[in-house]
Amino acid sequence: MASSIPLRPLASQSELQAFYIGKDINDVPKPAVILDVAIIRRHCAAMLEATRELGVGFRAHVKTHKTPQIAHLQVGDIPNTPANFVISTVLEGETLLPLFQELFRAGRPVNVLYGIPLVPSQVPRLAHLAKQIAAGSISVMIDHPDQIDHLRGFRDIAGFAAGVFLKVDSGYHRAGLPPDGLNKGGLVEKIITMEKEGVIELIGVYSHNSLSYAGSTLEEGMQFLREEILGCREAIRQHTHLLSARQAKGKELVISVGATPQVVSIKGLLQGGALSPSRHELKALLHQEDSDDIGRITVELHAGVYPILDMQQLSTNTHTGPAEDEIAISVVAEVCSVYNNAERSTPEALIAAGSLALGREPCPSYPGWGVVSEWRRPKGPGRLIVQRISQEHAILGWEKGKGGEEGIPLRVGQSVRIFPNHACVTGALYGWYLVVDSSREGEGEGERVVDVWTRPTGW
């Protein structure tokens, strides 16, 4: 099915590897996007360890990177454990199909959730994808009764039922239904009927609350997570009269919640010593599997940008390390002019990379479009940021207008590394990532390309 969809031409991975591997990132064609696999491995391992210690499920969102290499790191190599994913485009699923098949052959249950309310035209592609993995491998998100009937076509093609998550709006208002409105147009009743017919299998309720992106403390992240779980529990509670037959049979419902800031915040539950009342309540909510009023439930956390991070994520302060240690993605760009001789009110530099290389996403913690790494340049009087941005170029300057007597410590032709505000958008501007490994020993080895990872750029 995937091969019948026209895609933009791309050099083969072997051609890209032959050209790039071994090059210092200063010497590659620019702008280029770089990933540090050492940081990615560390973040992925930390997430798997935290969810294991807390005894909760985990679903890895792949929309940030769209690569099988990072997706595999997100679920690890833990025998017999579920390998659950979220995709935002069907093309992501088709790209990662060999990985899904590999994980299934290794004995791991695989479930891939199409992470936006069901787009009817995508049902055949999803069904063909499911058919190549296994029964129970594909789930969809539902928040309108008109979406459900299209899943009959899924069963006809795949030969088995699609899984279904009901989408709950826990306050973000991007998609989903409020807890008291989950049965919009008889939606829950329709799902129960179609489950009895074998057309679908109800898995649970799903919420994604990116309001946590505006938080600035670990405590706020945990509070957002607590509220999201409570909202999903309330959605189930208000419709137990419709779900009672399932409950009587002991069928479980999954509450899937998260976004990177609140999921990363669970590390606050693993610190030594007595937990505060609010943290104790959150920990209890994560483990409350049986409840008289809502039946058997389990909690599953989902997150996506955490392996890579970006300036926006650092603004939530759920990660406390410096950008150089925490952010795995950077854009290498070239300086094409420097204005240090009073041409302007403050010193500035011009780089040959703009919104089509960096993205144009704001960050709440500073007034810029990217932060320049200290890589291979002298330190200055403050932080060097992307102050203004156009399509193909941008202006660098000192944050808050600090100039210093020596101006911007850059020269024409010099390369800079920029940490973007939003990794998902920045990555989408490129057809491949250049991979470095900062854990490699030897001078300059951590800045040498060790691999090239291609990624899809369509739908």
Buried (B, 14 or more C-beta within 10 A) or exposed (E): BBEEEEEEEBBEEEEBBEBBBEBEBBEBEBBBBBBBBBBBBBBBEBBBEBBEEBEBBBBBBBBBBBBBBBBBBBBBEEEEBBBBBBBBBBBBBBBBBEBBBBBBEEEBBBBBBBBBBBBEEBBBBBBBBBBBBBEBBBBBBBBBBEBBEBBBBBBEBBEBBBBBBBBBBBBBEEBBBBBEBBBEEEBBEBBBEBBEEEBBBBBBBBBBBBBBBEBBBBBBBBBBBBBBBBBBBBBBBBBBEBBEEBBEEEBBBBBBBBBBBBBBBBBBBEEEEEBEEEBEBBBEBBEBEEEEEBBEBBBBBBBBBBBBBBBBBBBBBBBEEEBBEBBBBBBBBBBBBBBBEEEEEBBBBBBBBBBBBBBBBEBBBBEBBBBBBBBEBEEBBBBBBBBBBEEEBBBBBBBEEBBBEEBBBBEEEBBBBBBBBBBBBBBBBBBBBBBBBBEBEEEEBBBBBBBBBBBBBEE
